Amino acid sequence: MRQNGAAAGRGKKEVSGMISFLLCLAILVGGYFVYGKIVDNTFGPDDRETPAVRINDGVDYVVMPQWKLFLVQLLNIAGLGPIFGAMQGALWGPVVFLWITFGTIFAGGVHDYFSGMMSERNDGASIAEITGKYLGPVMQNVMRVFSVVLLIMVGTVFAVGPAGLIVELCSQSGASGVMTSLLFWLVIILTYYFIATFISIDAVIGKIYPVFGICLIIMAIGVIFGIFTNPAYTIPEIWDHFGSMHPSGTPIWSFMFITVACGAISGFHSTQSPLMARCMKSEKQGHFVFYGAMVCEGVIALIWAAAGCSLYEVTDGLNTGLAQALAMGQSKAIYDVCSKTMGGVGIALAMIGVVVCPITSGDTAFRSARLTLADWFKIDQDSYGNRLKLCVPVLGVGAFLGIGNALGFINYTVIWRYFSWTNQTLAMIVLWAASMYLFKEKKNFWITAVPATFMSAVSATYFVLAPECLGGLLNHKTAEGAIVYNTAVAYPVGILFAIAMLALFLYATKKQTVKKTA
């Protein structure tokens, strides 16, 4: 039995240079300067007037400085995603480093860049309108409904979660009465969401997001510094643990690729990038704002994955200690990592992170829902009345779901389990839309078509294997209750689906070429 971490009663810590972690970190940073620049040159930003300058309505189209665009974009797309998703991914062991690193460079960064820049080239349009333009009206309507439902669900969950944590913190500090009321804090958070969704983007989001974006970065730096300076913790090498270390025997393909999500690629980001596409002074800021923010998120995810791999006990080659920590809940797991690596300062940062980060994802989710509906129904958002027409129903639905859940009348946890799959499927669709955009622009579409094909395989395989999807019918359990995944069916289905999607795309491009030459 190999044991790793700081648990008492174990043998001497194994010596490691943490080489694989440092290599992945260097590749990530280098990927921004090398592959990120290739992506930027493929798109070809120029000096045309941006929507922020041309439209500038003082509400959603507002010019912001580049540093602020970057930090707001980072917090928009990050939240707790690169933290908890990466720690969940660490259950498979240090092999997760590879997905975070190469997924960020070749898939996530490409996805975020093109979703933001295609929006910028189309007057800051939401991702549903962009998809419709390049993949047709049927996909446009599917994406409209899909995006609004997804965004309201994200916003609601990121209201209920922080409210529950605040109640727990108040209870632990000895407070009572209304301060320990879930309903009270939920109403406070939803009220803030309404204000942030309604008013100008630079009035609240543009001012407070950079501060919390910096906190998110500082928290990650503190975690990795604590790991490197504490002799009790060792980041394992990929080549020593290349196989799965998941205690439940869950397959790496494609569960790990779905679980990490925001730390490598996330379709949710495509709903957020248009917010900053409406605030850019120059197209040439896109490389730093969109691709750069994704790389920064990848670095944060890599650090938290390293924490998951190094801080907890390993029993018989399985990450049993990490599984126990995660079973306590995401907030407590984050709290545990911060307290072990940074002490009291870490605890303070953890409290900021687990409360503020979800809230900063929730408010922009509702704002994106408003803008998606505005684009859908062609409702200008420069007047208070028009914004109220959308803010009231959007937040009303969110309040109904959130308060209903808080009172015990609505349980949407089963629906939320579908988020992981729908999130990566959304990323797949956006990458195919970007591929069609590049084809129409007579540019190298393989830069997006390859990750689109890969994500098609990921989504299809997961849909067949996951218990909440077809896996409930195709998998079976042992006498001890362990799930036996039907990979013999799922893996070929995923591959065939990816090939079919690529073939369909190539057929569509050939058809358009013939039509132009006719």
Secondary structure, 3 states (H helix, E strand, C coil): CCCCCCCCCCCCCCCCCCHHHHHHHHHHHHHHHCHHHHHHHHHCCCCCCCHHHHCCCCCCCCCCCHHHHHHHHHHHHCCCHHHHHHHHHHHHCCCHHHHHHHHHHHHHHHHHHHHHHHHHHCCCCCHHHHHHHHHCHHHHHHHHHHHHHHHHHHHHHHHHHHHHHHHHHHHHCCCCHHHHCHHHHHHHHHHHHHHHHHCCCCCCHHHHHHHHHHHHHHHHHHHHHHHHHCCCCCCCCHHHCCCCCCCCCCCHHHHHHHHHHHHCCCCHHHHHHHHHHCCCCCHHHHHHHHHHHHHHHHHHHHHHHHHHHHCCCCECCECHHHHHHHHCCHHHHHHHHHHHHHHHHHHHHHHHHHHHHHHHHHHHHHHHHHHHHHHHHCCCCCCHHHHHHHHHHHHHHHHHHHHHHHCCCCCCHHHHCCHHHHHHHHHHHHHHHHHHHHHHCCCCCHHHHHHHHHHHHHHHHHHHHCCCCCHHHHCEECCCCCEECCHHHHHHHHHHHHHHHHHHHHHHHHHHHHHHHC
